[in-house]
């Protein structure tokens, strides 16, 4: 299963966190708890600003 990792910035607290682009569960911000990523059955929906692609496979 190939996928990308992304560095995402939370728009609420400005925390930067690395997330998987095909996440199978919701990913919350480690600082404030806001949902950053929601699963869609394939490529996840990223709700906040993507800063960069950290790793491509």
PDBQT receptor file of N, H, CA, C and O in Angstrom, charges set to zero:
ATOM      1  N   UNK A   1       0.841  -1.171   0.000  1.00  0.00    +0.000 N 
ATOM      2  CA  UNK A   1       0.000   0.000   0.000  1.00  0.00    +0.000 C 
ATOM      3  C   UNK A   1       0.891   1.240   0.000  1.00  0.00    +0.000 C 
ATOM      4  O   UNK A   1       1.563   1.533   0.989  1.00  0.00    +0.000 OA
ATOM      5  N   UNK A   2       0.888   1.941  -1.082  1.00  0.00    +0.000 N 
ATOM      6  H   UNK A   2       0.341   1.704  -1.885  1.00  0.00    +0.000 HD
ATOM      7  CA  UNK A   2       1.690   3.144  -1.202  1.00  0.00    +0.000 C 
ATOM      8  C   UNK A   2       0.886   4.359  -0.764  1.00  0.00    +0.000 C 
ATOM      9  O   UNK A   2      -0.333   4.399  -0.933  1.00  0.00    +0.000 OA
ATOM     10  N   UNK A   3       1.559   5.329  -0.210  1.00  0.00    +0.000 N 
ATOM     11  H   UNK A   3       2.549   5.296  -0.072  1.00  0.00    +0.000 HD
ATOM     12  CA  UNK A   3       0.906   6.552   0.226  1.00  0.00    +0.000 C 
ATOM     13  C   UNK A   3       1.927   7.586   0.604  1.00  0.00    +0.000 C 
ATOM     14  O   UNK A   3       3.120   7.295   0.691  1.00  0.00    +0.000 OA
ATOM     15  N   UNK A   4       1.461   8.797   0.830  1.00  0.00    +0.000 N 
ATOM     16  H   UNK A   4       0.492   9.033   0.760  1.00  0.00    +0.000 HD
ATOM     17  CA  UNK A   4       2.339   9.902   1.183  1.00  0.00    +0.000 C 
ATOM     18  C   UNK A   4       2.104  10.336   2.622  1.00  0.00    +0.000 C 
ATOM     19  O   UNK A   4       1.013  10.171   3.167  1.00  0.00    +0.000 OA
ATOM     20  N   UNK A   5       3.141  10.889   3.221  1.00  0.00    +0.000 N 
ATOM     21  H   UNK A   5       4.027  11.023   2.778  1.00  0.00    +0.000 HD
ATOM     22  CA  UNK A   5       3.026  11.529   4.521  1.00  0.00    +0.000 C 
ATOM     23  C   UNK A   5       3.104  13.030   4.286  1.00  0.00    +0.000 C 
ATOM     24  O   UNK A   5       3.884  13.495   3.455  1.00  0.00    +0.000 OA
ATOM     25  N   UNK A   6       2.289  13.791   5.021  1.00  0.00    +0.000 N 
ATOM     26  H   UNK A   6       1.654  13.413   5.696  1.00  0.00    +0.000 HD
ATOM     27  CA  UNK A   6       2.228  15.233   4.841  1.00  0.00    +0.000 C 
ATOM     28  C   UNK A   6       2.452  15.934   6.169  1.00  0.00    +0.000 C 
ATOM     29  O   UNK A   6       2.050  15.440   7.223  1.00  0.00    +0.000 OA
ATOM     30  N   UNK A   7       3.096  17.089   6.106  1.00  0.00    +0.000 N 
ATOM     31  H   UNK A   7       3.423  17.490   5.250  1.00  0.00    +0.000 HD
ATOM     32  CA  UNK A   7       3.211  17.959   7.257  1.00  0.00    +0.000 C 
ATOM     33  C   UNK A   7       2.033  18.922   7.182  1.00  0.00    +0.000 C 
ATOM     34  O   UNK A   7       1.888  19.656   6.205  1.00  0.00    +0.000 OA
ATOM     35  N   UNK A   8       1.189  18.918   8.217  1.00  0.00    +0.000 N 
ATOM     36  H   UNK A   8       1.307  18.322   9.011  1.00  0.00    +0.000 HD
ATOM     37  CA  UNK A   8      -0.044  19.708   8.233  1.00  0.00    +0.000 C 
ATOM     38  C   UNK A   8       0.008  20.685   9.393  1.00  0.00    +0.000 C 
ATOM     39  O   UNK A   8       0.443  20.330  10.489  1.00  0.00    +0.000 OA
ATOM     40  N   UNK A   9      -0.435  21.919   9.157  1.00  0.00    +0.000 N 
ATOM     41  H   UNK A   9      -0.788  22.207   8.267  1.00  0.00    +0.000 HD
ATOM     42  CA  UNK A   9      -0.468  22.945  10.211  1.00  0.00    +0.000 C 
ATOM     43  C   UNK A   9      -1.908  23.132  10.663  1.00  0.00    +0.000 C 
ATOM     44  O   UNK A   9      -2.796  23.391   9.851  1.00  0.00    +0.000 OA
ATOM     45  N   UNK A  10      -2.130  22.999  11.955  1.00  0.00    +0.000 N 
ATOM     46  H   UNK A  10      -1.408  22.789  12.615  1.00  0.00    +0.000 HD
ATOM     47  CA  UNK A  10      -3.453  23.210  12.542  1.00  0.00    +0.000 C 
ATOM     48  C   UNK A  10      -3.791  24.702  12.462  1.00  0.00    +0.000 C 
ATOM     49  O   UNK A  10      -2.995  25.545  12.876  1.00  0.00    +0.000 OA
ATOM     50  N   UNK A  11      -4.968  25.021  11.932  1.00  0.00    +0.000 N 
ATOM     51  H   UNK A  11      -5.614  24.336  11.595  1.00  0.00    +0.000 HD
ATOM     52  CA  UNK A  11      -5.340  26.434  11.793  1.00  0.00    +0.000 C 
ATOM     53  C   UNK A  11      -5.781  27.047  13.122  1.00  0.00    +0.000 C 
ATOM     54  O   UNK A  11      -5.883  28.269  13.232  1.00  0.00    +0.000 OA
ATOM     55  N   UNK A  12      -6.041  26.220  14.126  1.00  0.00    +0.000 N 
ATOM     56  H   UNK A  12      -5.957  25.227  14.037  1.00  0.00    +0.000 HD
ATOM     57  CA  UNK A  12      -6.469  26.741  15.422  1.00  0.00    +0.000 C 
ATOM     58  C   UNK A  12      -5.293  27.120  16.317  1.00  0.00    +0.000 C 
ATOM     59  O   UNK A  12      -5.312  28.177  16.948  1.00  0.00    +0.000 OA
ATOM     60  N   UNK A  13      -4.259  26.258  16.378  1.00  0.00    +0.000 N 
ATOM     61  H   UNK A  13      -4.244  25.399  15.865  1.00  0.00    +0.000 HD
ATOM     62  CA  UNK A  13      -3.155  26.502  17.323  1.00  0.00    +0.000 C 
ATOM     63  C   UNK A  13      -1.780  26.599  16.650  1.00  0.00    +0.000 C 
ATOM     64  O   UNK A  13      -0.777  26.804  17.335  1.00  0.00    +0.000 OA
ATOM     65  N   UNK A  14      -1.719  26.455  15.323  1.00  0.00    +0.000 N 
ATOM     66  H   UNK A  14      -2.533  26.288  14.767  1.00  0.00    +0.000 HD
ATOM     67  CA  UNK A  14      -0.469  26.567  14.550  1.00  0.00    +0.000 C 
ATOM     68  C   UNK A  14       0.497  25.416  14.780  1.00  0.00    +0.000 C 
ATOM     69  O   UNK A  14       1.651  25.502  14.359  1.00  0.00    +0.000 OA
ATOM     70  N   UNK A  15       0.067  24.339  15.434  1.00  0.00    +0.000 N 
ATOM     71  H   UNK A  15      -0.870  24.268  15.776  1.00  0.00    +0.000 HD
ATOM     72  CA  UNK A  15       0.911  23.161  15.618  1.00  0.00    +0.000 C 
ATOM     73  C   UNK A  15       1.129  22.474  14.278  1.00  0.00    +0.000 C 
ATOM     74  O   UNK A  15       0.198  22.367  13.480  1.00  0.00    +0.000 OA
ATOM     75  N   UNK A  16       2.352  22.005  14.021  1.00  0.00    +0.000 N 
ATOM     76  H   UNK A  16       3.108  22.092  14.670  1.00  0.00    +0.000 HD
ATOM     77  CA  UNK A  16       2.651  21.241  12.811  1.00  0.00    +0.000 C 
ATOM     78  C   UNK A  16       2.763  19.775  13.181  1.00  0.00    +0.000 C 
ATOM     79  O   UNK A  16       3.416  19.416  14.161  1.00  0.00    +0.000 OA
ATOM     80  N   UNK A  17       2.111  18.922  12.376  1.00  0.00    +0.000 N 
ATOM     81  H   UNK A  17       1.581  19.214  11.580  1.00  0.00    +0.000 HD
ATOM     82  CA  UNK A  17       2.050  17.499  12.680  1.00  0.00    +0.000 C 
ATOM     83  C   UNK A  17       2.145  16.717  11.376  1.00  0.00    +0.000 C 
ATOM     84  O   UNK A  17       1.625  17.157  10.350  1.00  0.00    +0.000 OA
ATOM     85  N   UNK A  18       2.800  15.570  11.407  1.00  0.00    +0.000 N 
ATOM     86  H   UNK A  18       3.222  15.213  12.240  1.00  0.00    +0.000 HD
ATOM     87  CA  UNK A  18       2.914  14.705  10.240  1.00  0.00    +0.000 C 
ATOM     88  C   UNK A  18       1.770  13.702  10.250  1.00  0.00    +0.000 C 
ATOM     89  O   UNK A  18       1.514  13.048  11.261  1.00  0.00    +0.000 OA
ATOM     90  N   UNK A  19       1.075  13.585   9.099  1.00  0.00    +0.000 N 
ATOM     91  H   UNK A  19       1.283  14.116   8.277  1.00  0.00    +0.000 HD
ATOM     92  CA  UNK A  19      -0.068  12.674   8.985  1.00  0.00    +0.000 C 
ATOM     93  C   UNK A  19       0.074  11.844   7.715  1.00  0.00    +0.000 C 
ATOM     94  O   UNK A  19       0.758  12.242   6.773  1.00  0.00    +0.000 OA
ATOM     95  N   UNK A  20      -0.580  10.683   7.702  1.00  0.00    +0.000 N 
ATOM     96  H   UNK A  20      -1.136  10.359   8.468  1.00  0.00    +0.000 HD
ATOM     97  CA  UNK A  20      -0.580   9.794   6.544  1.00  0.00    +0.000 C 
ATOM     98  C   UNK A  20      -1.730  10.183   5.620  1.00  0.00    +0.000 C 
ATOM     99  O   UNK A  20      -2.845  10.419   6.085  1.00  0.00    +0.000 OA
ATOM    100  N   UNK A  21      -1.468  10.251   4.330  1.00  0.00    +0.000 N 
ATOM    101  H   UNK A  21      -0.562  10.060   3.953  1.00  0.00    +0.000 HD
ATOM    102  CA  UNK A  21      -2.455  10.688   3.351  1.00  0.00    +0.000 C 
ATOM    103  C   UNK A  21      -3.606   9.725   3.132  1.00  0.00    +0.000 C 
ATOM    104  O   UNK A  21      -4.622  10.106   2.552  1.00  0.00    +0.000 OA
ATOM    105  N   UNK A  22      -3.470   8.475   3.588  1.00  0.00    +0.000 N 
ATOM    106  H   UNK A  22      -2.644   8.166   4.059  1.00  0.00    +0.000 HD
ATOM    107  CA  UNK A  22      -4.541   7.490   3.462  1.00  0.00    +0.000 C 
ATOM    108  C   UNK A  22      -4.955   6.992   4.845  1.00  0.00    +0.000 C 
ATOM    109  O   UNK A  22      -5.140   5.792   5.051  1.00  0.00    +0.000 OA
ATOM    110  N   UNK A  23      -5.096   7.909   5.775  1.00  0.00    +0.000 N 
ATOM    111  H   UNK A  23      -4.945   8.883   5.607  1.00  0.00    +0.000 HD
ATOM    112  CA  UNK A  23      -5.443   7.557   7.151  1.00  0.00    +0.000 C 
ATOM    113  C   UNK A  23      -6.775   6.817   7.201  1.00  0.00    +0.000 C 
ATOM    114  O   UNK A  23      -7.721   7.184   6.503  1.00  0.00    +0.000 OA
ATOM    115  N   UNK A  24      -6.847   5.778   8.024  1.00  0.00    +0.000 N 
ATOM    116  H   UNK A  24      -6.078   5.480   8.590  1.00  0.00    +0.000 HD
ATOM    117  CA  UNK A  24      -8.070   4.981   8.139  1.00  0.00    +0.000 C 
ATOM    118  C   UNK A  24      -8.898   5.373   9.359  1.00  0.00    +0.000 C 
ATOM    119  O   UNK A  24      -9.960   4.797   9.598  1.00  0.00    +0.000 OA
ATOM    120  N   UNK A  25      -8.423   6.343  10.127  1.00  0.00    +0.000 N 
ATOM    121  H   UNK A  25      -7.560   6.811   9.933  1.00  0.00    +0.000 HD
ATOM    122  CA  UNK A  25      -9.183   6.868  11.261  1.00  0.00    +0.000 C 
ATOM    123  C   UNK A  25      -8.897   8.368  11.375  1.00  0.00    +0.000 C 
ATOM    124  O   UNK A  25      -7.919   8.866  10.818  1.00  0.00    +0.000 OA
ATOM    125  N   UNK A  26      -9.755   9.075  12.096  1.00  0.00    +0.000 N 
ATOM    126  H   UNK A  26     -10.550   8.670  12.548  1.00  0.00    +0.000 HD
ATOM    127  CA  UNK A  26      -9.552  10.509  12.265  1.00  0.00    +0.000 C 
ATOM    128  C   UNK A  26      -8.247  10.778  13.000  1.00  0.00    +0.000 C 
ATOM    129  O   UNK A  26      -7.873  10.050  13.919  1.00  0.00    +0.000 OA
ATOM    130  N   UNK A  27      -7.561  11.834  12.579  1.00  0.00    +0.000 N 
ATOM    131  H   UNK A  27      -7.864  12.426  11.831  1.00  0.00    +0.000 HD
ATOM    132  CA  UNK A  27      -6.317  12.244  13.235  1.00  0.00    +0.000 C 
ATOM    133  C   UNK A  27      -6.576  13.600  13.873  1.00  0.00    +0.000 C 
ATOM    134  O   UNK A  27      -6.956  14.552  13.191  1.00  0.00    +0.000 OA
ATOM    135  N   UNK A  28      -6.369  13.683  15.186  1.00  0.00    +0.000 N 
ATOM    136  H   UNK A  28      -6.060  12.910  15.740  1.00  0.00    +0.000 HD
ATOM    137  CA  UNK A  28      -6.578  14.923  15.921  1.00  0.00    +0.000 C 
ATOM    138  C   UNK A  28      -5.252  15.626  16.171  1.00  0.00    +0.000 C 
ATOM    139  O   UNK A  28      -4.205  14.984  16.257  1.00  0.00    +0.000 OA
ATOM    140  N   UNK A  29      -5.304  16.939  16.285  1.00  0.00    +0.000 N 
ATOM    141  H   UNK A  29      -6.155  17.460  16.215  1.00  0.00    +0.000 HD
ATOM    142  CA  UNK A  29      -4.129  17.728  16.639  1.00  0.00    +0.000 C 
ATOM    143  C   UNK A  29      -3.662  17.302  18.020  1.00  0.00    +0.000 C 
ATOM    144  O   UNK A  29      -4.472  17.173  18.938  1.00  0.00    +0.000 OA
ATOM    145  N   UNK A  30      -2.372  17.084  18.173  1.00  0.00    +0.000 N 
ATOM    146  H   UNK A  30      -1.714  17.189  17.427  1.00  0.00    +0.000 HD
ATOM    147  CA  UNK A  30      -1.814  16.641  19.444  1.00  0.00    +0.000 C 
ATOM    148  C   UNK A  30      -1.865  17.725  20.518  1.00  0.00    +0.000 C 
ATOM    149  O   UNK A  30      -1.765  17.417  21.706  1.00  0.00    +0.000 OA
ATOM    150  N   UNK A  31      -2.019  18.984  20.121  1.00  0.00    +0.000 N 
ATOM    151  H   UNK A  31      -2.100  19.234  19.156  1.00  0.00    +0.000 HD
ATOM    152  CA  UNK A  31      -2.033  20.080  21.085  1.00  0.00    +0.000 C 
ATOM    153  C   UNK A  31      -3.453  20.460  21.494  1.00  0.00    +0.000 C 
ATOM    154  O   UNK A  31      -3.763  20.496  22.685  1.00  0.00    +0.000 OA
ATOM    155  N   UNK A  32      -4.328  20.747  20.513  1.00  0.00    +0.000 N 
ATOM    156  H   UNK A  32      -4.076  20.718  19.545  1.00  0.00    +0.000 HD
ATOM    157  CA  UNK A  32      -5.655  21.272  20.841  1.00  0.00    +0.000 C 
ATOM    158  C   UNK A  32      -6.804  20.293  20.592  1.00  0.00    +0.000 C 
ATOM    159  O   UNK A  32      -7.927  20.546  21.028  1.00  0.00    +0.000 OA
ATOM    160  N   UNK A  33      -6.545  19.180  19.899  1.00  0.00    +0.000 N 
ATOM    161  H   UNK A  33      -5.633  18.975  19.544  1.00  0.00    +0.000 HD
ATOM    162  CA  UNK A  33      -7.570  18.172  19.685  1.00  0.00    +0.000 C 
ATOM    163  C   UNK A  33      -8.458  18.378  18.475  1.00  0.00    +0.000 C 
ATOM    164  O   UNK A  33      -9.369  17.579  18.256  1.00  0.00    +0.000 OA
ATOM    165  N   UNK A  34      -8.235  19.412  17.679  1.00  0.00    +0.000 N 
ATOM    166  H   UNK A  34      -7.495  20.061  17.857  1.00  0.00    +0.000 HD
ATOM    167  CA  UNK A  34      -9.010  19.652  16.468  1.00  0.00    +0.000 C 
ATOM    168  C   UNK A  34      -8.742  18.537  15.463  1.00  0.00    +0.000 C 
ATOM    169  O   UNK A  34      -7.609  18.069  15.347  1.00  0.00    +0.000 OA
ATOM    170  N   UNK A  35      -9.763  18.109  14.742  1.00  0.00    +0.000 N 
ATOM    171  H   UNK A  35     -10.684  18.489  14.836  1.00  0.00    +0.000 HD
ATOM    172  CA  UNK A  35      -9.597  17.069  13.733  1.00  0.00    +0.000 C 
ATOM    173  C   UNK A  35      -8.829  17.629  12.541  1.00  0.00    +0.000 C 
ATOM    174  O   UNK A  35      -9.252  18.608  11.926  1.00  0.00    +0.000 OA
ATOM    175  N   UNK A  36      -7.696  17.002  12.219  1.00  0.00    +0.000 N 
ATOM    176  H   UNK A  36      -7.352  16.207  12.719  1.00  0.00    +0.000 HD
ATOM    177  CA  UNK A  36      -6.875  17.425  11.084  1.00  0.00    +0.000 C 
ATOM    178  C   UNK A  36      -7.201  16.637   9.829  1.00  0.00    +0.000 C 
ATOM    179  O   UNK A  36      -7.215  17.193   8.731  1.00  0.00    +0.000 OA
ATOM    180  N   UNK A  37      -7.466  15.336   9.985  1.00  0.00    +0.000 N 
ATOM    181  H   UNK A  37      -7.455  14.884  10.877  1.00  0.00    +0.000 HD
ATOM    182  CA  UNK A  37      -7.664  14.433   8.847  1.00  0.00    +0.000 C 
ATOM    183  C   UNK A  37      -8.868  13.539   9.114  1.00  0.00    +0.000 C 
ATOM    184  O   UNK A  37      -9.054  13.041  10.224  1.00  0.00    +0.000 OA
ATOM    185  N   UNK A  38      -9.698  13.339   8.060  1.00  0.00    +0.000 N 
ATOM    186  H   UNK A  38      -9.547  13.744   7.159  1.00  0.00    +0.000 HD
ATOM    187  CA  UNK A  38     -10.844  12.439   8.151  1.00  0.00    +0.000 C 
ATOM    188  C   UNK A  38     -10.725  11.376   7.068  1.00  0.00    +0.000 C 
ATOM    189  O   UNK A  38     -10.397  11.697   5.926  1.00  0.00    +0.000 OA
ATOM    190  N   UNK A  39     -10.987  10.109   7.409  1.00  0.00    +0.000 N 
ATOM    191  H   UNK A  39     -11.254   9.849   8.337  1.00  0.00    +0.000 HD
ATOM    192  CA  UNK A  39     -10.904   9.036   6.414  1.00  0.00    +0.000 C 
ATOM    193  C   UNK A  39     -12.083   9.108   5.443  1.00  0.00    +0.000 C 
ATOM    194  O   UNK A  39     -13.175   9.543   5.809  1.00  0.00    +0.000 OA
ATOM    195  N   UNK A  40     -11.846   8.673   4.198  1.00  0.00    +0.000 N 
ATOM    196  H   UNK A  40     -10.959   8.319   3.901  1.00  0.00    +0.000 HD
ATOM    197  CA  UNK A  40     -12.913   8.657   3.195  1.00  0.00    +0.000 C 
ATOM    198  C   UNK A  40     -13.028   7.303   2.512  1.00  0.00    +0.000 C 
ATOM    199  O   UNK A  40     -13.826   7.152   1.587  1.00  0.00    +0.000 OA
ATOM    200  N   UNK A  41     -12.257   6.320   2.940  1.00  0.00    +0.000 N 
ATOM    201  H   UNK A  41     -11.608   6.442   3.692  1.00  0.00    +0.000 HD
ATOM    202  CA  UNK A  41     -12.265   5.016   2.306  1.00  0.00    +0.000 C 
ATOM    203  C   UNK A  41     -11.127   4.859   1.309  1.00  0.00    +0.000 C 
ATOM    204  O   UNK A  41     -10.929   3.768   0.773  1.00  0.00    +0.000 OA
ATOM    205  N   UNK A  42     -10.400   5.892   1.056  1.00  0.00    +0.000 N 
ATOM    206  H   UNK A  42     -10.561   6.778   1.492  1.00  0.00    +0.000 HD
ATOM    207  CA  UNK A  42      -9.247   5.888   0.159  1.00  0.00    +0.000 C 
ATOM    208  C   UNK A  42      -8.315   6.977   0.629  1.00  0.00    +0.000 C 
ATOM    209  O   UNK A  42      -7.787   6.919   1.740  1.00  0.00    +0.000 OA
ATOM    210  N   UNK A  43      -8.113   7.976  -0.219  1.00  0.00    +0.000 N 
ATOM    211  H   UNK A  43      -8.542   8.023  -1.121  1.00  0.00    +0.000 HD
ATOM    212  CA  UNK A  43      -7.292   9.112   0.163  1.00  0.00    +0.000 C 
ATOM    213  C   UNK A  43      -8.047   9.926   1.217  1.00  0.00    +0.000 C 
ATOM    214  O   UNK A  43      -9.215  10.262   1.021  1.00  0.00    +0.000 OA
ATOM    215  N   UNK A  44      -7.388  10.240   2.326  1.00  0.00    +0.000 N 
ATOM    216  H   UNK A  44      -6.439   9.967   2.485  1.00  0.00    +0.000 HD
ATOM    217  CA  UNK A  44      -8.028  10.952   3.425  1.00  0.00    +0.000 C 
ATOM    218  C   UNK A  44      -8.254  12.420   3.074  1.00  0.00    +0.000 C 
ATOM    219  O   UNK A  44      -7.535  12.995   2.257  1.00  0.00    +0.000 OA
ATOM    220  N   UNK A  45      -9.253  13.009   3.698  1.00  0.00    +0.000 N 
ATOM    221  H   UNK A  45      -9.837  12.542   4.362  1.00  0.00    +0.000 HD
ATOM    222  CA  UNK A  45      -9.549  14.424   3.505  1.00  0.00    +0.000 C 
ATOM    223  C   UNK A  45      -8.817  15.221   4.568  1.00  0.00    +0.000 C 
ATOM    224  O   UNK A  45      -9.072  15.058   5.761  1.00  0.00    +0.000 OA
ATOM    225  N   UNK A  46      -7.903  16.089   4.133  1.00  0.00    +0.000 N 
ATOM    226  H   UNK A  46      -7.696  16.221   3.164  1.00  0.00    +0.000 HD
ATOM    227  CA  UNK A  46      -7.106  16.907   5.050  1.00  0.00    +0.000 C 
ATOM    228  C   UNK A  46      -7.789  18.255   5.177  1.00  0.00    +0.000 C 
ATOM    229  O   UNK A  46      -7.920  18.985   4.195  1.00  0.00    +0.000 OA
ATOM    230  N   UNK A  47      -8.230  18.591   6.402  1.00  0.00    +0.000 N 
ATOM    231  H   UNK A  47      -8.124  17.998   7.199  1.00  0.00    +0.000 HD
ATOM    232  CA  UNK A  47      -9.041  19.783   6.640  1.00  0.00    +0.000 C 
ATOM    233  C   UNK A  47      -8.225  21.053   6.886  1.00  0.00    +0.000 C 
ATOM    234  O   UNK A  47      -8.790  22.147   6.914  1.00  0.00    +0.000 OA
ATOM    235  N   UNK A  48      -6.932  20.931   7.062  1.00  0.00    +0.000 N 
ATOM    236  H   UNK A  48      -6.473  20.042   7.039  1.00  0.00    +0.000 HD
ATOM    237  CA  UNK A  48      -6.102  22.088   7.397  1.00  0.00    +0.000 C 
ATOM    238  C   UNK A  48      -4.980  22.251   6.369  1.00  0.00    +0.000 C 
ATOM    239  O   UNK A  48      -4.895  21.479   5.414  1.00  0.00    +0.000 OA
ATOM    240  N   UNK A  49      -4.129  23.247   6.562  1.00  0.00    +0.000 N 
ATOM    241  H   UNK A  49      -4.198  23.875   7.337  1.00  0.00    +0.000 HD
ATOM    242  CA  UNK A  49      -3.094  23.605   5.586  1.00  0.00    +0.000 C 
ATOM    243  C   UNK A  49      -1.999  22.542   5.486  1.00  0.00    +0.000 C 
ATOM    244  O   UNK A  49      -1.377  22.177   6.483  1.00  0.00    +0.000 OA
ATOM    245  N   UNK A  50      -1.775  22.049   4.255  1.00  0.00    +0.000 N 
ATOM    246  H   UNK A  50      -2.281  22.345   3.444  1.00  0.00    +0.000 HD
ATOM    247  CA  UNK A  50      -0.673  21.131   4.002  1.00  0.00    +0.000 C 
ATOM    248  C   UNK A  50       0.569  21.974   3.729  1.00  0.00    +0.000 C 
ATOM    249  O   UNK A  50       0.582  22.780   2.799  1.00  0.00    +0.000 OA
ATOM    250  N   UNK A  51       1.602  21.790   4.529  1.00  0.00    +0.000 N 
ATOM    251  H   UNK A  51       1.591  21.135   5.284  1.00  0.00    +0.000 HD
ATOM    252  CA  UNK A  51       2.823  22.576   4.400  1.00  0.00    +0.000 C 
ATOM    253  C   UNK A  51       3.757  21.947   3.365  1.00  0.00    +0.000 C 
ATOM    254  O   UNK A  51       4.294  22.640   2.501  1.00  0.00    +0.000 OA
ATOM    255  N   UNK A  52       3.945  20.622   3.461  1.00  0.00    +0.000 N 
ATOM    256  H   UNK A  52       3.508  20.059   4.163  1.00  0.00    +0.000 HD
ATOM    257  CA  UNK A  52       4.830  19.939   2.522  1.00  0.00    +0.000 C 
ATOM    258  C   UNK A  52       4.556  18.438   2.525  1.00  0.00    +0.000 C 
ATOM    259  O   UNK A  52       3.957  17.900   3.457  1.00  0.00    +0.000 OA
ATOM    260  N   UNK A  53       5.007  17.781   1.466  1.00  0.00    +0.000 N 
ATOM    261  H   UNK A  53       5.493  18.218   0.710  1.00  0.00    +0.000 HD
ATOM    262  CA  UNK A  53       5.007  16.337   1.424  1.00  0.00    +0.000 C 
ATOM    263  C   UNK A  53       6.300  15.879   2.075  1.00  0.00    +0.000 C 
ATOM    264  O   UNK A  53       7.388  16.214   1.607  1.00  0.00    +0.000 OA
ATOM    265  N   UNK A  54       6.184  15.113   3.155  1.00  0.00    +0.000 N 
ATOM    266  H   UNK A  54       5.300  14.841   3.535  1.00  0.00    +0.000 HD
ATOM    267  CA  UNK A  54       7.349  14.695   3.911  1.00  0.00    +0.000 C 
ATOM    268  C   UNK A  54       8.022  13.518   3.246  1.00  0.00    +0.000 C 
ATOM    269  O   UNK A  54       9.247  13.481   3.138  1.00  0.00    +0.000 OA
ATOM    270  N   UNK A  55       7.223  12.538   2.790  1.00  0.00    +0.000 N 
ATOM    271  H   UNK A  55       6.228  12.568   2.878  1.00  0.00    +0.000 HD
ATOM    272  CA  UNK A  55       7.781  11.342   2.169  1.00  0.00    +0.000 C 
ATOM    273  C   UNK A  55       6.804  10.819   1.129  1.00  0.00    +0.000 C 
ATOM    274  O   UNK A  55       5.606  10.713   1.393  1.00  0.00    +0.000 OA
ATOM    275  N   UNK A  56       7.312  10.494  -0.047  1.00  0.00    +0.000 N 
ATOM    276  H   UNK A  56       8.285  10.580  -0.261  1.00  0.00    +0.000 HD
ATOM    277  CA  UNK A  56       6.500   9.906  -1.107  1.00  0.00    +0.000 C 
ATOM    278  C   UNK A  56       6.912   8.458  -1.299  1.00  0.00    +0.000 C 
ATOM    279  O   UNK A  56       8.095   8.124  -1.227  1.00  0.00    +0.000 OA
ATOM    280  N   UNK A  57       5.942   7.609  -1.541  1.00  0.00    +0.000 N 
ATOM    281  H   UNK A  57       4.981   7.879  -1.599  1.00  0.00    +0.000 HD
ATOM    282  CA  UNK A  57       6.209   6.203  -1.819  1.00  0.00    +0.000 C 
ATOM    283  C   UNK A  57       5.630   5.868  -3.151  1.00  0.00    +0.000 C 
ATOM    284  O   UNK A  57       5.734   4.726  -3.599  1.00  0.00    +0.000 OA
TER     285      UNK A  57
